[in-house]
Amino acid sequence: MKNFQFDGKARQYFFVGIAAFLITGITFGIALPWAVTLVQQWKASHTLVEGRRLKFYGSGGELFGKYIVWWILTIITLGIYSIAVYPRFTKWTIERTDFA
């Protein structure tokens, strides 16, 4: 048995991707945190670690606050802070992923 498995299908992701795109586009990017959490939920729900399924517990509302702070700090530092955003986002994501 493999330690890590992913059972997501392109058909399923297509609809998740369309929903995330529409959520982001209709709100001109304001709802991006909700779109991101939708995709993260899909990824986690189709990932198995040693036969145990994962679940993502983060919310768009929780990420929205960080999203605003990260944008402000990126603007204030003329883009330099953007280097720190992805590691912080990854940490936030991993800390909110657990076994279902």
C-alpha positions as semicolon CSV with decimal commas, in nm:
position;residue;x (nm);y (nm);z (nm)
1;M;0,000;0,000;0,000
2;K;0,119;0,349;-0,081
3;N;0,164;0,595;0,206
4;F;0,013;0,884;0,009
5;Q;-0,271;0,865;-0,242
6;F;-0,479;1,114;-0,434
7;D;-0,814;1,009;-0,580
8;G;-0,938;1,339;-0,724
9;K;-1,068;1,341;-1,080
10;A;-1,039;1,610;-1,347
11;R;-1,419;1,625;-1,382
12;Q;-1,460;1,706;-1,013
13;Y;-1,181;1,963;-1,018
14;F;-1,330;2,127;-1,326
15;F;-1,642;2,225;-1,130
16;V;-1,443;2,331;-0,823
17;G;-1,215;2,538;-1,044
18;I;-1,507;2,703;-1,224
19;A;-1,672;2,786;-0,891
20;A;-1,348;2,932;-0,752
21;F;-1,296;3,133;-1,072
22;L;-1,651;3,271;-1,064
23;I;-1,634;3,355;-0,692
24;T;-1,312;3,546;-0,751
25;G;-1,416;3,711;-1,076
26;I;-1,763;3,823;-0,972
27;T;-1,625;3,987;-0,657
28;F;-1,321;4,136;-0,835
29;G;-1,084;3,935;-0,614
30;I;-1,237;4,028;-0,280
31;A;-1,364;3,672;-0,225
32;L;-1,035;3,510;-0,325
33;P;-0,987;3,364;0,028
34;W;-1,317;3,176;-0,005
35;A;-1,217;3,046;-0,349
36;V;-0,880;2,933;-0,214
37;T;-1,040;2,749;0,078
38;L;-1,283;2,580;-0,165
39;V;-0,988;2,443;-0,364
40;Q;-0,799;2,344;-0,046
41;Q;-1,105;2,156;0,081
42;W;-1,125;1,966;-0,247
43;K;-0,753;1,877;-0,241
44;A;-0,763;1,757;0,119
45;S;-1,084;1,558;0,076
46;H;-0,923;1,360;-0,207
47;T;-0,591;1,297;-0,031
48;L;-0,525;0,985;0,174
49;V;-0,226;0,937;0,405
50;E;-0,170;0,574;0,501
51;G;-0,532;0,503;0,411
52;R;-0,673;0,792;0,617
53;R;-0,853;1,076;0,438
54;L;-0,759;1,437;0,510
55;K;-0,992;1,727;0,582
56;F;-0,923;2,098;0,554
57;Y;-1,075;2,302;0,839
58;G;-0,980;2,656;0,732
59;S;-1,241;2,914;0,641
60;G;-1,251;3,200;0,395
61;G;-1,335;3,444;0,673
62;E;-1,030;3,345;0,871
63;L;-0,806;3,373;0,564
64;F;-0,961;3,707;0,463
65;G;-0,804;3,886;0,761
66;K;-0,461;3,750;0,675
67;Y;-0,519;3,830;0,307
68;I;-0,579;4,198;0,388
69;V;-0,274;4,220;0,618
70;W;-0,053;4,047;0,360
71;W;-0,166;4,289;0,088
72;I;-0,105;4,594;0,307
73;L;0,241;4,474;0,409
74;T;0,326;4,392;0,047
75;I;0,224;4,742;-0,063
76;I;0,407;4,915;0,225
77;T;0,729;4,723;0,155
78;L;0,702;4,779;-0,222
79;G;0,656;4,407;-0,285
80;I;0,934;4,275;-0,065
81;Y;0,691;4,119;0,183
82;S;0,539;3,912;-0,097
83;I;0,831;3,672;-0,055
84;A;0,697;3,582;0,291
85;V;0,333;3,540;0,184
86;Y;0,355;3,194;0,026
87;P;0,536;3,030;0,322
88;R;0,287;3,191;0,563
89;F;-0,007;3,078;0,348
90;T;0,138;2,725;0,332
91;K;0,180;2,720;0,710
92;W;-0,179;2,840;0,755
93;T;-0,302;2,568;0,519
94;I;-0,104;2,284;0,675
95;E;-0,204;2,384;1,030
96;R;-0,571;2,360;0,928
97;T;-0,545;2,021;0,762
98;D;-0,600;1,708;0,968
99;F;-0,738;1,358;0,939
100;A;-1,112;1,345;0,875
